[in-house]
Amino acid sequence: MKKNLLSILIRYLILIITGTPNFWLFYFLFTPLTVYVSYFFLKLFYENTLLMGNIILVNSIPIEIIEACVAGSAYYLMLIFNLSIPSIKIKKRLLLLLFSFLLFFIVNIIRIIVSSALFISGAVWFDFAHLLFWYIGSIVFVVGIWFFSMKLFKIKEIPFYTDVKYIFSLAKKKP
């Protein structure tokens, strides 16, 4: 009983620490990765490509990789899903987290490359596609990756619900 309560406390404390302040840990880790990998792939497709900080110049057209492009909050949401499920051994939890982060990173890089190509080509529907990717795509990608990961790793518990159910079961027990 104490072990389960301690596990819940530790998992949710990690969530609070990593989310405070403003997902800094995710942006610290994923901003350089996102910028350099995006630059690498854009350089493969476009000859005149330069990197200046978080700005990739393609044929003198600036593409700025801002925090929204990095999607730190999406990584945090996946961490929330991961840590809000009890009864996962640490090795499996880490593999699940690495897999979901890597899959989202790949999808995010593809999104950035496609959006950049639309912007560079001057496509009239760039704004629509960019906003669609940003508002709807990121949520669909995170939820889709999460469900795919749950199936792949054979996780049966439900985030939050299983912890809450356990805590309420303790409250119902008589001392």
C-alpha positions as CSV (number, residue, x, y, z in Angstrom):
1,M,0.0,0.0,0.0
2,K,2.7,2.5,1.0
3,K,4.7,1.5,-2.1
4,N,1.8,2.4,-4.4
5,L,1.2,5.7,-2.7
6,L,4.9,6.5,-2.9
7,S,5.0,5.6,-6.6
8,I,2.0,7.9,-7.2
9,L,3.7,10.7,-5.3
10,I,7.0,10.3,-7.1
11,R,5.4,10.1,-10.6
12,Y,3.3,13.2,-10.1
13,L,6.1,15.1,-8.5
14,I,8.2,14.4,-11.5
15,L,5.4,15.8,-13.7
16,I,5.2,19.0,-11.6
17,I,9.0,19.5,-11.7
18,T,9.4,18.9,-15.4
19,G,6.5,21.1,-16.3
20,T,7.7,24.0,-14.2
21,P,8.5,26.6,-15.4
22,N,7.1,26.6,-18.9
23,F,8.4,23.2,-20.1
24,W,12.0,24.5,-20.1
25,L,13.4,21.0,-20.0
26,F,11.7,20.0,-23.2
27,Y,12.7,23.1,-25.0
28,F,16.2,22.8,-23.8
29,L,16.5,19.3,-25.1
30,F,14.4,19.4,-28.2
31,T,15.0,22.9,-29.7
32,P,18.6,22.2,-30.8
33,L,17.6,18.7,-32.1
34,T,14.7,20.1,-34.0
35,V,16.6,23.0,-35.5
36,Y,19.7,20.9,-36.6
37,V,17.7,18.0,-37.9
38,S,15.3,20.3,-39.8
39,Y,18.3,22.2,-41.2
40,F,20.0,18.9,-42.3
41,F,16.9,17.7,-44.2
42,L,16.2,21.1,-45.8
43,K,19.8,21.3,-46.9
44,L,19.3,18.0,-48.7
45,F,16.5,19.4,-50.7
46,Y,17.6,23.0,-51.2
47,E,21.2,24.1,-52.2
48,N,21.3,27.6,-50.7
49,T,20.5,26.7,-47.1
50,L,22.1,28.4,-44.1
51,L,21.6,28.1,-40.4
52,M,21.7,31.2,-38.1
53,G,20.6,30.3,-34.6
54,N,17.0,29.1,-34.8
55,I,16.6,30.6,-38.3
56,I,17.1,28.4,-41.4
57,L,17.6,30.5,-44.5
58,V,16.5,28.7,-47.7
59,N,17.1,30.6,-50.9
60,S,17.2,33.8,-48.7
61,I,13.7,32.9,-47.2
62,P,13.8,32.7,-43.4
63,I,12.2,29.9,-41.6
64,E,12.3,30.5,-37.9
65,I,12.0,27.4,-35.6
66,I,10.1,28.9,-32.6
67,E,8.9,27.1,-29.5
68,A,5.6,26.2,-31.1
69,C,7.5,24.4,-33.8
70,V,9.5,22.4,-31.3
71,A,6.2,21.4,-29.5
72,G,7.6,21.1,-26.0
73,S,4.0,20.9,-24.6
74,A,3.3,17.9,-26.8
75,Y,6.4,16.1,-25.3
76,Y,5.1,17.1,-21.9
77,L,1.7,15.7,-22.7
78,M,3.3,12.3,-23.6
79,L,5.2,12.4,-20.4
80,I,2.0,13.1,-18.5
81,F,0.4,10.1,-20.2
82,N,3.4,7.9,-19.4
83,L,3.8,8.9,-15.7
84,S,0.1,8.8,-15.0
85,I,-0.1,5.1,-15.5
86,P,0.9,2.9,-12.6
87,S,2.4,-0.6,-12.6
88,I,4.8,-0.2,-15.4
89,K,8.3,-1.4,-14.7
90,I,11.0,1.3,-15.0
91,K,12.7,-0.3,-18.0
92,K,9.4,-0.6,-19.9
93,R,8.4,2.9,-18.9
94,L,11.6,4.4,-20.2
95,L,11.3,2.4,-23.5
96,L,7.7,3.6,-23.9
97,L,8.8,7.2,-23.3
98,L,11.8,7.0,-25.6
99,F,9.7,5.3,-28.3
100,S,6.8,7.9,-28.1
101,F,9.3,10.8,-28.0
102,L,11.2,9.5,-31.0
103,L,8.1,8.8,-33.0
104,F,6.7,12.3,-32.2
105,F,10.1,13.9,-33.1
106,I,10.1,12.2,-36.5
107,V,6.5,13.2,-37.2
108,N,7.3,16.8,-36.1
109,I,10.4,17.0,-38.3
110,I,8.3,15.8,-41.3
111,R,5.7,18.4,-40.4
112,I,8.4,21.1,-40.3
113,I,9.9,20.0,-43.6
114,V,6.5,19.8,-45.4
115,S,5.4,23.2,-44.0
116,S,8.8,24.7,-45.0
117,A,8.5,23.4,-48.5
118,L,5.0,24.9,-48.8
119,F,6.3,28.2,-47.5
120,I,9.3,28.3,-49.8
121,S,7.3,27.4,-52.9
122,G,4.8,30.2,-52.1
123,A,1.8,27.8,-52.0
124,V,-1.4,29.8,-51.5
125,W,-2.7,27.3,-48.9
126,F,0.4,27.4,-46.7
127,D,-1.3,29.4,-44.0
128,F,-4.2,26.9,-43.9
129,A,-2.0,23.9,-43.9
130,H,0.3,25.4,-41.3
131,L,-2.6,26.2,-38.9
132,L,-4.2,22.8,-39.5
133,F,-0.9,21.0,-38.7
134,W,-0.4,23.3,-35.6
135,Y,-3.9,23.2,-34.1
136,I,-5.3,19.8,-35.1
137,G,-2.3,17.8,-36.3
138,S,-0.3,18.1,-33.1
139,I,-3.2,16.8,-30.9
140,V,-4.0,14.0,-33.4
141,F,-0.3,13.1,-33.6
142,V,0.2,12.9,-29.8
143,V,-3.0,11.0,-29.2
144,G,-2.4,8.7,-32.1
145,I,1.2,8.0,-31.0
146,W,0.0,7.4,-27.5
147,F,-2.6,4.8,-28.5
148,F,-0.2,3.1,-30.9
149,S,2.4,3.0,-28.1
150,M,-0.2,1.5,-25.7
151,K,-1.0,-1.2,-28.1
152,L,2.6,-1.9,-29.0
153,F,3.8,-2.1,-25.4
154,K,0.6,-3.9,-24.2
155,I,-0.4,-1.4,-21.6
156,K,-3.9,-1.9,-20.2
157,E,-4.2,0.8,-17.5
158,I,-5.9,4.1,-18.2
159,P,-3.9,7.3,-17.4
160,F,-5.0,9.0,-14.2
161,Y,-8.1,6.8,-13.8
162,T,-6.2,3.8,-12.4
163,D,-4.4,6.0,-9.8
164,V,-7.6,7.8,-8.8
165,K,-9.4,4.5,-8.5
166,Y,-6.6,3.1,-6.3
167,I,-6.7,6.2,-4.0
168,F,-10.5,6.0,-3.7
169,S,-10.2,2.3,-2.8
170,L,-7.9,3.2,0.0
171,A,-10.3,5.9,1.3
172,K,-13.2,3.3,1.3
173,K,-11.2,0.9,3.5
174,K,-11.9,1.1,7.1
175,P,-8.9,1.7,9.5
